[in-house]
Amino acid sequence: MDVMPLLLLVAGSAAVAGLARRTPVAAPLLLVTAGLAASYIPGIPDYTLAPHIVLPLLLPPLLHTAALDSSYLDLRANLRPVALLSFGYVLFATLVVGYAAYLVIPDLPLTAALVLGAVVAPPDAVAATAIARKLGLPSRITTILQGESLVNDATAITAYKVALAAAVGVGATWADGIREFAIASLGGIGIGVVLMVPLHWLRRRLRDEALLENTLSLLIPFTAYAAAEQVGASGVLAVVVVGLYLGHRSWQVDFETRLQEEAVWKVVSFVLESAVFALIGLQLPVVLGGLGEFSTAQALWYAAVVFAVVVVARFVWVFPATYLPRALSARIRTREPDTNWTAPVIVGWAGMRGVVSLAIAFSIPAAVHSGGPFPARNLVLFLTFTTVIATLVVQGLTLPPLIRALKLPGRDERAETLAEAQAQNDASRAAEALLDALLEDPRNALPGPLADRLRTVLERRRNAVWERLGTVNEETGESADETYRRLSREMIDAERRVFVELRDARRIDDEMLRTLLRRLDLEEAAAYRERA
């Protein structure tokens, strides 16, 4: 097996993603553009997107990472808009786009057109949420986009299976479609609910075994996905349910596991997302080579129509879905914050498609049940590819200036810092009260300096966040807390250099060096808060 193409893909996409961090362009957009450009370079291997790899091997870890980082409480608070987008909109887009393609493309059967509609229906919000975080969009919009991307793939895949069954001649009625959807959705959620508690219990039983816990963590999304798919349920929903539960309960595992798990999944997410968006661009030769009987002009005209319908259909759904429930229900008006027209505009324009659409399209069989070719399969592949590229490039490049032009209120950093300070104050005082009670027990007797050190650490944690609200150093622009962290880091660096010098002088061995460095690493992690 030649692994060089895989190494080139991973290394190249990681390099481009790293470059994107130093530019104002979002990484997904730069990766897709680089993939398109690389597809024309002589000698570049052919990268055909294999659905049997993307769906069971790439989709579960990406979904699991997103679920771990999502807030179960925020999603529950925004369940209605998330459900309207991830279920209602995907089905609406499937019907609208499919019927539009049926009207525009001669001799395309309605069933095959609905397959196309299901394929391009689910937005991939990775790029949209990356831009939203970078520009500091209100947290509610970011939560809605994240929640939509977690669930909509399951809806689209189920709709695709129903439309495909009708297109290939196996036969599917409305009752079949409803039953398939119910089995997939309820079954996926059920499998997730069944697995989440024992998996979390197993993680807790492996306490103080961080390597084993993180090995289990890497296996969890594949296990949940495979278990659900094995019984005909939605693997996507199973992965999401398990990921949300484990993320919500992550505080119950030990600190070492959390530190390692965060680092592991950051690397996995970075590598997979980079490779996936690069793969999208690299599909250009594959889809162009299969157009066959359709001329370039015809294919581009159909692509423009499908793209326009995809964009318009999202706005047609988003605005009524935003305002009608509020108009019809006084309870919703009371419970949910007011919104103006700018929020649905952003949500509507953030409907970028991604690799899941391409993976589903490549899974369309070459022949129908009777033995004949699948109607316009190559054209469906081309239209999926152009829709993904157009939404990523056109909407992705224009979303940041649109957000700035609409002047949406960003995150209230002062209010968030104040809430953080109040939470830290409550926690520190509770810990201080516990410390006083513990020190009264003779079994916990400590010398005065060590007891004072524990109190000092609590006081510094309590004061650190408040200091961010106060004045800054006129020379450096830092708050007192930031200066403290910087000086603490420099002191730790000095200790680290001495340890290395002692190892090099053979006064300590490498095993002792690693022990001492790990102790410093944990102190540095505690003293220096990473800023996203």
C-alpha positions as CSV (number, residue, x, y, z in Angstrom):
1,M,0.0,0.0,0.0
2,D,1.4,3.4,-1.1
3,V,1.1,5.7,1.9
4,M,2.9,8.6,0.2
5,P,-0.4,10.2,-1.1
6,L,-1.8,10.1,2.4
7,L,1.3,11.7,3.9
8,L,1.3,14.4,1.2
9,L,-2.4,15.2,1.9
10,V,-1.9,15.4,5.7
11,A,1.3,17.4,5.6
12,G,0.2,19.7,2.8
13,S,-3.2,20.4,4.4
14,A,-1.7,21.0,7.8
15,A,0.8,23.5,6.3
16,V,-2.0,25.4,4.6
17,A,-4.1,25.4,7.7
18,G,-1.1,26.7,9.7
19,L,-0.6,29.4,7.2
20,A,-4.3,30.4,7.5
21,R,-3.8,31.1,11.2
22,R,-1.5,33.9,10.1
23,T,-3.9,35.4,7.6
24,P,-7.4,37.0,7.9
25,V,-8.8,34.2,5.7
26,A,-10.6,31.4,7.5
27,A,-8.7,28.0,7.2
28,P,-11.5,26.1,5.3
29,L,-11.6,28.7,2.5
30,L,-7.8,28.7,2.1
31,L,-7.7,24.9,2.2
32,V,-10.4,24.5,-0.5
33,T,-8.6,27.0,-2.7
34,A,-5.3,25.3,-2.2
35,G,-6.9,21.9,-3.1
36,L,-8.4,23.4,-6.3
37,A,-5.0,24.8,-7.3
38,A,-3.1,21.6,-6.4
39,S,-5.5,19.5,-8.5
40,Y,-3.9,21.0,-11.6
41,I,-0.3,20.4,-10.6
42,P,1.2,17.5,-12.6
43,G,2.1,14.5,-10.6
44,I,-0.4,15.2,-7.8
45,P,-2.0,11.8,-6.9
46,D,-5.7,11.2,-7.7
47,Y,-7.7,11.7,-4.5
48,T,-11.1,10.2,-5.0
49,L,-13.4,10.8,-2.0
50,A,-14.5,7.3,-0.9
51,P,-17.8,7.4,1.1
52,H,-16.9,4.1,2.9
53,I,-14.0,6.1,4.4
54,V,-15.4,9.5,4.9
55,L,-18.7,8.5,6.6
56,P,-17.6,5.8,9.0
57,L,-14.0,7.0,9.6
58,L,-13.9,10.8,9.3
59,L,-17.4,11.9,10.2
60,P,-17.6,10.2,13.7
61,P,-14.4,11.9,15.2
62,L,-15.3,15.3,13.7
63,L,-18.9,15.1,15.2
64,H,-17.5,13.8,18.5
65,T,-15.1,16.7,18.8
66,A,-17.8,19.2,18.0
67,A,-20.2,17.6,20.5
68,L,-17.6,17.6,23.3
69,D,-17.0,21.3,22.7
70,S,-20.7,22.1,22.6
71,S,-22.8,23.1,25.5
72,Y,-25.7,20.7,26.3
73,L,-27.4,23.4,28.3
74,D,-27.1,26.0,25.5
75,L,-28.4,23.6,23.0
76,R,-31.3,22.6,25.2
77,A,-32.1,26.3,25.6
78,N,-32.1,26.7,21.8
79,L,-33.7,23.4,21.0
80,R,-36.5,24.9,18.9
81,P,-34.4,26.9,16.4
82,V,-31.8,24.1,16.2
83,A,-34.5,21.5,15.4
84,L,-36.2,23.7,12.9
85,L,-32.9,24.0,11.0
86,S,-31.5,20.5,11.4
87,F,-34.7,18.7,10.7
88,G,-37.2,21.1,9.1
89,Y,-34.8,23.0,6.9
90,V,-33.0,19.9,5.6
91,L,-36.2,18.3,4.5
92,F,-37.5,21.6,3.0
93,A,-34.2,22.1,1.1
94,T,-34.4,18.5,-0.2
95,L,-37.8,19.0,-1.7
96,V,-37.2,22.6,-3.0
97,V,-33.8,21.9,-4.6
98,G,-34.9,18.6,-5.9
99,Y,-38.0,20.0,-7.6
100,A,-36.1,22.9,-9.0
101,A,-33.5,20.6,-10.6
102,Y,-36.3,18.4,-12.0
103,L,-37.8,21.5,-13.7
104,V,-34.6,22.8,-15.1
105,I,-32.7,19.7,-16.2
106,P,-34.3,17.9,-19.1
107,D,-35.0,14.2,-18.7
108,L,-34.0,14.1,-15.1
109,P,-36.4,11.9,-13.1
110,L,-38.0,13.5,-10.0
111,T,-36.6,10.7,-7.8
112,A,-33.0,11.4,-9.0
113,A,-33.6,15.1,-8.6
114,L,-34.7,14.5,-5.0
115,V,-31.5,12.5,-4.4
116,L,-29.6,15.6,-5.5
117,G,-31.7,17.7,-3.1
118,A,-30.9,15.5,-0.2
119,V,-27.2,15.4,-1.0
120,V,-26.8,19.3,-1.0
121,A,-29.3,19.9,1.8
122,P,-27.1,19.8,5.0
123,P,-24.9,22.8,5.7
124,D,-21.5,22.2,7.2
125,A,-21.1,24.8,9.9
126,V,-17.4,24.2,10.6
127,A,-16.4,27.2,8.5
128,A,-19.3,29.3,9.6
129,T,-18.7,28.7,13.3
130,A,-15.0,29.3,12.8
131,I,-15.8,32.7,11.3
132,A,-18.4,33.4,14.0
133,R,-15.9,32.8,16.8
134,K,-13.2,34.8,15.1
135,L,-15.5,37.8,14.7
136,G,-17.1,37.4,18.1
137,L,-20.7,36.8,17.1
138,P,-23.3,36.6,19.8
139,S,-23.1,33.2,21.5
140,R,-26.7,32.3,20.6
141,I,-26.1,32.5,16.9
142,T,-22.9,30.4,17.3
143,T,-24.8,27.9,19.4
144,I,-27.6,27.6,16.8
145,L,-25.1,27.1,13.9
146,Q,-23.2,24.5,16.0
147,G,-26.3,22.6,16.9
148,E,-27.6,22.6,13.4
149,S,-24.3,21.1,12.1
150,L,-24.4,18.3,14.8
151,V,-27.7,16.9,13.7
152,N,-28.5,17.9,10.1
153,D,-26.2,15.2,8.6
154,A,-28.5,12.5,10.1
155,T,-31.6,14.1,8.5
156,A,-29.9,14.4,5.1
157,I,-28.5,10.9,5.1
158,T,-31.9,9.5,6.0
159,A,-33.6,11.6,3.3
160,Y,-31.0,10.5,0.8
161,K,-31.6,6.8,1.6
162,V,-35.4,7.2,1.0
163,A,-34.9,9.1,-2.2
164,L,-32.3,6.7,-3.5
165,A,-34.5,3.7,-2.9
166,A,-37.1,5.3,-5.1
167,A,-34.6,6.4,-7.7
168,V,-33.0,2.9,-8.1
169,G,-36.4,1.2,-8.3
170,V,-36.4,-0.6,-5.0
171,G,-39.6,1.2,-4.1
172,A,-40.4,3.7,-1.4
173,T,-43.6,5.2,-0.3
174,W,-44.3,8.2,2.0
175,A,-45.0,5.6,4.8
176,D,-41.7,3.9,4.1
177,G,-39.9,7.3,4.3
178,I,-41.6,8.2,7.6
179,R,-40.8,4.8,9.0
180,E,-37.2,5.0,7.9
181,F,-36.8,8.5,9.3
182,A,-38.3,7.4,12.7
183,I,-36.1,4.3,12.9
184,A,-33.0,6.3,12.1
185,S,-33.6,9.2,14.4
186,L,-35.2,7.5,17.4
187,G,-32.9,4.6,17.0
188,G,-29.8,6.7,16.9
189,I,-30.8,8.7,19.9
190,G,-31.7,5.5,21.7
191,I,-28.3,3.9,21.0
192,G,-26.6,7.0,22.2
193,V,-28.6,7.0,25.4
194,V,-27.9,3.3,26.0
195,L,-24.1,3.8,25.4
196,M,-23.5,7.1,27.1
197,V,-23.8,6.0,30.8
198,P,-21.7,2.8,30.7
199,L,-19.0,4.6,28.6
200,H,-18.9,7.4,31.2
201,W,-18.8,4.8,34.0
202,L,-15.9,3.0,32.3
203,R,-14.0,6.3,31.9
204,R,-14.5,7.0,35.7
205,R,-13.4,3.4,36.5
206,L,-10.1,4.1,34.6
207,R,-9.4,7.1,36.9
208,D,-5.6,7.8,37.2
209,E,-5.1,5.8,34.0
210,A,-5.0,8.8,31.6
211,L,-3.5,6.8,28.7
212,L,-6.2,4.1,28.9
213,E,-8.9,6.7,29.2
214,N,-7.8,8.6,26.2
215,T,-7.4,5.4,24.2
216,L,-11.1,4.8,25.1
217,S,-11.9,8.3,24.2
218,L,-10.5,7.8,20.7
219,L,-12.6,4.6,20.2
220,I,-15.9,6.0,21.5
221,P,-17.2,7.9,18.4
222,F,-16.4,4.9,16.1
223,T,-18.1,2.5,18.6
224,A,-21.2,4.6,18.8
225,Y,-21.4,5.2,15.1
226,A,-20.9,1.5,14.2
227,A,-23.3,0.3,16.9
228,A,-26.1,2.5,15.5
229,E,-25.5,1.8,11.9
230,Q,-25.4,-2.0,12.6
231,V,-29.1,-1.9,13.6
232,G,-30.1,0.6,10.9
233,A,-30.2,3.6,13.1
234,S,-28.4,7.0,12.7
235,G,-24.8,6.7,13.7
236,V,-24.6,10.5,13.5
237,L,-27.2,11.0,16.3
238,A,-25.6,8.3,18.4
239,V,-22.2,10.0,18.2
240,V,-23.7,13.4,19.0
241,V,-25.7,12.1,22.0
242,V,-22.7,10.3,23.5
243,G,-20.4,13.3,22.9
244,L,-22.8,15.8,24.5
245,Y,-23.2,13.6,27.6
246,L,-19.5,13.0,28.0
247,G,-18.7,16.7,27.5
248,H,-21.3,17.7,30.0
249,R,-19.8,15.2,32.5
250,S,-16.1,15.8,31.7
251,W,-15.6,17.4,35.1
252,Q,-16.0,14.0,36.7
253,V,-12.8,12.5,35.2
254,D,-9.4,13.3,36.6
255,F,-7.4,16.4,35.6
256,E,-4.7,14.5,33.8
257,T,-7.2,12.9,31.5
258,R,-8.8,16.2,30.7
259,L,-5.5,17.8,29.9
260,Q,-4.5,14.9,27.6
261,E,-7.9,14.5,26.0
262,E,-8.1,18.2,25.1
263,A,-4.7,18.0,23.4
264,V,-5.5,14.8,21.7
265,W,-8.8,15.9,20.2
266,K,-7.4,19.3,19.2
267,V,-4.8,17.4,17.1
268,V,-7.3,15.0,15.7
269,S,-9.7,17.8,14.8
270,F,-7.0,19.9,13.2
271,V,-5.6,17.1,11.1
272,L,-9.0,15.8,9.9
273,E,-10.6,19.2,9.2
274,S,-7.6,20.3,7.3
275,A,-7.5,17.1,5.2
276,V,-11.2,17.1,4.6
277,F,-11.4,20.7,3.2
278,A,-8.3,20.1,1.1
279,L,-10.0,16.9,-0.2
280,I,-13.0,18.9,-1.4
281,G,-10.8,21.0,-3.7
282,L,-8.9,18.0,-4.9
283,Q,-12.1,16.4,-6.3
284,L,-12.2,18.8,-9.3
285,P,-10.5,16.4,-11.8
286,V,-12.8,13.6,-10.7
287,V,-16.1,15.5,-11.2
288,L,-15.0,17.2,-14.4
289,G,-13.9,13.9,-16.0
290,G,-17.3,12.4,-15.6
291,L,-19.6,15.0,-17.1
292,G,-20.0,12.9,-20.3
293,E,-22.9,14.0,-22.4
294,F,-23.4,17.4,-20.8
295,S,-21.5,20.3,-22.2
296,T,-19.6,22.7,-19.9
297,A,-22.1,25.5,-20.6
298,Q,-25.0,23.3,-19.7
299,A,-23.4,22.0,-16.6
300,L,-22.5,25.5,-15.4
301,W,-26.0,26.8,-16.0
302,Y,-27.5,24.0,-14.0
303,A,-24.9,24.6,-11.3
304,A,-25.8,28.3,-11.1
305,V,-29.5,27.5,-10.8
306,V,-28.9,24.9,-8.0
307,F,-26.6,27.2,-6.1
308,A,-29.2,30.1,-6.3
309,V,-32.0,27.8,-5.2
310,V,-29.9,26.5,-2.3
311,V,-29.2,30.1,-1.1
312,V,-32.7,31.4,-1.6
313,A,-34.4,28.3,0.0
314,R,-32.4,28.8,3.2
315,F,-33.6,32.4,3.6
316,V,-37.2,31.4,2.7
317,W,-37.0,28.9,5.6
318,V,-35.0,30.9,8.2
319,F,-37.1,34.1,8.3
320,P,-40.5,32.4,8.9
321,A,-38.9,29.9,11.3
322,T,-37.5,32.8,13.2
323,Y,-40.6,35.0,13.5
324,L,-43.7,32.7,13.1
325,P,-43.2,30.8,16.4
326,R,-42.7,34.1,18.2
327,A,-45.8,35.5,16.6
328,L,-47.9,32.4,17.5
329,S,-46.7,31.7,21.0
330,A,-46.6,34.2,23.9
331,R,-44.6,31.6,25.8
332,I,-41.8,31.7,23.2
333,R,-41.8,35.6,23.3
334,T,-41.4,35.5,27.0
335,R,-38.7,32.8,27.3
336,E,-36.5,33.8,24.3
337,P,-34.7,37.0,23.8
338,D,-35.9,39.5,21.2
339,T,-34.2,39.3,17.8
340,N,-34.0,41.7,14.9
341,W,-33.7,41.0,11.2
342,T,-29.9,40.9,11.3
343,A,-29.6,37.6,13.1
344,P,-31.7,35.5,10.6
345,V,-29.7,37.2,7.8
346,I,-26.4,35.9,9.3
347,V,-27.9,32.4,9.9
348,G,-29.3,32.4,6.4
349,W,-26.0,33.4,4.7
350,A,-24.0,30.9,6.9
351,G,-25.4,27.9,5.0
352,M,-22.1,26.6,3.6
353,R,-21.9,23.0,2.4
354,G,-19.1,20.6,3.1
355,V,-17.5,17.2,2.7
356,V,-20.6,15.2,3.9
357,S,-22.5,16.3,0.8
358,L,-19.6,15.1,-1.4
359,A,-19.3,11.9,0.4
360,I,-23.0,11.1,0.0
361,A,-22.9,12.0,-3.7
362,F,-20.0,9.7,-4.3
363,S,-22.0,6.9,-2.7
364,I,-24.7,7.1,-5.4
365,P,-24.6,3.7,-7.2
366,A,-23.6,3.6,-10.9
367,A,-26.7,1.5,-11.8
368,V,-30.3,1.2,-10.8
369,H,-32.1,-2.0,-9.7
370,S,-33.0,-2.9,-13.3
371,G,-29.4,-2.8,-14.4
372,G,-29.5,0.5,-16.3
373,P,-27.2,3.5,-15.4
374,F,-28.3,5.8,-12.6
375,P,-29.9,8.9,-14.3
376,A,-27.3,11.7,-14.7
377,R,-25.1,10.4,-11.9
378,N,-22.1,12.3,-13.1
379,L,-24.1,15.5,-13.3
380,V,-25.3,15.1,-9.8
381,L,-21.7,14.7,-8.7
382,F,-20.7,17.9,-10.6
383,L,-23.6,19.9,-9.2
384,T,-22.8,18.8,-5.6
385,F,-19.2,19.8,-6.1
386,T,-20.0,23.2,-7.5
387,T,-22.6,23.8,-4.8
388,V,-20.0,23.0,-2.1
389,I,-17.3,25.1,-3.7
390,A,-19.7,28.1,-4.4
391,T,-21.1,28.2,-0.9
392,L,-17.7,27.9,0.7
393,V,-16.1,30.5,-1.5
394,V,-18.9,33.0,-2.1
395,Q,-20.6,32.8,1.2
396,G,-17.4,32.1,3.2
397,L,-15.6,35.1,1.8
398,T,-18.5,37.5,2.1
399,L,-19.7,36.4,5.6
400,P,-17.1,38.4,7.6
401,P,-17.8,41.7,5.8
402,L,-21.5,41.1,6.0
403,I,-21.2,40.6,9.8
404,R,-19.2,43.8,10.1
405,A,-21.6,45.7,7.9
406,L,-24.6,44.6,9.9
407,K,-22.8,45.7,13.1
408,L,-24.2,42.9,15.2
409,P,-23.5,43.3,18.9
410,G,-20.5,41.2,19.8
411,R,-19.9,39.2,22.9
412,D,-20.0,41.5,26.0
413,E,-16.5,40.7,27.2
414,R,-16.8,42.9,30.3
415,A,-20.0,41.2,31.4
416,E,-18.5,37.7,30.8
417,T,-15.4,38.7,32.8
418,L,-17.6,39.9,35.6
419,A,-19.6,36.7,35.6
420,E,-16.3,34.7,35.7
421,A,-15.0,36.8,38.5
422,Q,-18.1,36.3,40.6
423,A,-18.1,32.6,40.0
424,Q,-14.4,32.4,40.9
425,N,-15.1,34.4,44.0
426,D,-17.8,32.1,45.2
427,A,-15.7,29.0,44.5
428,S,-12.6,30.4,46.2
429,R,-14.5,31.4,49.4
430,A,-16.1,27.9,49.5
431,A,-12.6,26.3,49.2
432,E,-11.3,28.7,51.8
433,A,-14.0,27.7,54.3
434,L,-13.2,24.0,53.6
435,L,-9.5,24.7,54.1
436,D,-10.2,26.3,57.5
437,A,-12.3,23.3,58.5
438,L,-9.6,20.8,57.4
439,L,-6.8,22.6,59.1
440,E,-8.6,22.4,62.5
441,D,-8.2,18.6,62.2
442,P,-4.9,17.5,63.8
443,R,-4.5,14.9,61.0
444,N,-4.1,17.8,58.5
445,A,-1.7,19.9,60.5
446,L,0.7,22.0,58.3
447,P,3.5,24.4,59.1
448,G,2.3,28.0,59.0
449,P,4.1,28.9,55.7
450,L,2.5,26.0,53.9
451,A,-1.0,26.8,55.2
452,D,-0.4,30.4,54.2
453,R,0.7,29.3,50.8
454,L,-2.6,27.5,50.2
455,R,-4.5,30.6,51.3
456,T,-2.4,32.8,49.0
457,V,-3.1,30.6,46.0
458,L,-6.9,30.9,46.7
459,E,-6.6,34.6,47.1
460,R,-4.7,35.1,43.9
461,R,-7.2,33.0,41.9
462,R,-10.0,35.0,43.4
463,N,-8.4,38.4,42.7
464,A,-6.9,37.5,39.3
465,V,-10.2,37.8,37.3
466,W,-11.2,41.0,39.1
467,E,-7.9,42.6,38.1
468,R,-8.7,42.1,34.5
469,L,-11.6,44.5,35.0
470,G,-9.3,47.1,36.6
471,T,-6.4,49.3,35.4
472,V,-3.5,48.1,33.2
473,N,0.2,48.8,33.3
474,E,0.9,52.0,31.4
475,E,4.2,50.6,30.2
476,T,3.1,47.2,28.9
477,G,-0.7,47.4,28.6
478,E,-1.0,44.4,30.9
479,S,-3.3,43.9,33.9
480,A,-1.7,42.8,37.1
481,D,-2.9,39.3,36.5
482,E,-1.3,39.2,33.1
483,T,2.0,40.5,34.5
484,Y,1.8,37.9,37.2
485,R,1.3,35.1,34.7
486,R,4.1,36.3,32.4
487,L,6.6,36.5,35.3
488,S,5.5,33.2,36.6
489,R,6.1,31.6,33.2
490,E,9.5,33.2,32.9
491,M,10.5,31.9,36.3
492,I,9.3,28.4,35.3
493,D,11.3,28.7,32.1
494,A,14.4,29.5,34.2
495,E,13.9,26.4,36.3
496,R,13.3,24.3,33.2
497,R,16.7,25.4,31.8
498,V,18.5,24.5,35.0
499,F,17.0,21.0,35.0
500,V,18.1,20.5,31.4
501,E,21.6,21.7,32.3
502,L,21.7,19.3,35.2
503,R,20.7,16.5,32.9
504,D,23.3,17.4,30.4
505,A,25.9,17.5,33.1
506,R,24.7,14.0,34.1
507,R,23.8,15.1,37.6
508,I,20.3,13.8,37.1
509,D,19.0,11.2,34.6
510,D,16.4,11.6,31.9
511,E,13.7,9.9,33.9
512,M,14.1,12.4,36.7
513,L,14.2,15.2,34.2
514,R,10.8,14.1,32.8
515,T,9.4,14.0,36.3
516,L,10.6,17.5,37.1
517,L,9.5,18.9,33.8
518,R,6.0,17.4,34.1
519,R,5.7,19.1,37.5
520,L,6.6,22.4,36.0
521,D,4.3,21.8,33.1
522,L,1.3,21.4,35.4
523,E,2.3,24.5,37.4
524,E,2.6,26.4,34.2
525,A,-0.8,25.2,33.0
526,A,-2.3,26.3,36.3
527,A,-0.5,29.7,36.3
528,Y,-1.0,30.6,32.7
529,R,-4.5,30.6,31.2
530,E,-4.5,29.9,27.5
531,R,-6.3,32.6,25.5
532,A,-8.2,31.3,22.6
